[in-house]
Amino acid sequence: MNTVFIVPTGIGAAIGGDAGDATPAFKLIASISDIAITHPNVVNASDIN
């Protein structure tokens, strides 16, 4: 199964837009997918480093 993970960002968004905070949700989706595609900012935690 192929999956595209779209995370809306901005004011009022539950996840997304800050320091890779959507990474746990993406990893869960990716674990049941053959191919999982998302925008790099969804899993980029550069602010943590």
C-alpha positions as CSV (number, residue, x, y, z in Angstrom):
1,M,0.0,0.0,0.0
2,N,1.3,3.4,-0.9
3,T,0.6,6.3,1.4
4,V,0.9,10.1,1.1
5,F,1.0,11.8,4.5
6,I,-0.2,15.4,4.3
7,V,0.2,17.6,7.4
8,P,-1.5,20.9,7.5
9,T,0.5,23.6,9.3
10,G,-0.2,26.9,10.8
11,I,-2.0,28.4,13.7
12,G,-4.4,26.0,15.4
13,A,-2.8,22.9,13.8
14,A,-2.7,19.9,16.2
15,I,0.6,18.7,14.7
16,G,3.0,20.0,12.1
17,G,5.0,23.0,11.5
18,D,7.4,22.8,14.5
19,A,10.6,20.7,14.9
20,G,9.4,17.5,13.4
21,D,6.5,17.1,15.8
22,A,4.6,15.0,13.1
23,T,7.4,12.4,13.1
24,P,5.7,9.9,15.5
25,A,2.5,10.0,13.5
26,F,4.4,9.6,10.2
27,K,6.4,6.7,11.6
28,L,3.1,5.0,12.6
29,I,1.7,5.4,9.1
30,A,5.0,4.3,7.5
31,S,5.1,1.1,9.5
32,I,2.0,-0.2,7.7
33,S,2.9,1.2,4.3
34,D,5.1,-0.2,1.5
35,I,5.9,3.3,0.4
36,A,5.2,6.4,2.5
37,I,5.7,9.9,1.0
38,T,5.7,13.2,2.9
39,H,7.2,16.6,2.8
40,P,10.7,16.7,4.4
41,N,9.5,19.4,6.9
42,V,7.2,16.8,8.5
43,V,10.1,14.8,9.8
44,N,12.8,17.4,9.9
45,A,13.8,18.1,13.5
46,S,16.6,20.6,12.8
47,D,15.4,22.8,15.6
48,I,16.3,20.1,18.1
49,N,19.9,19.8,17.0
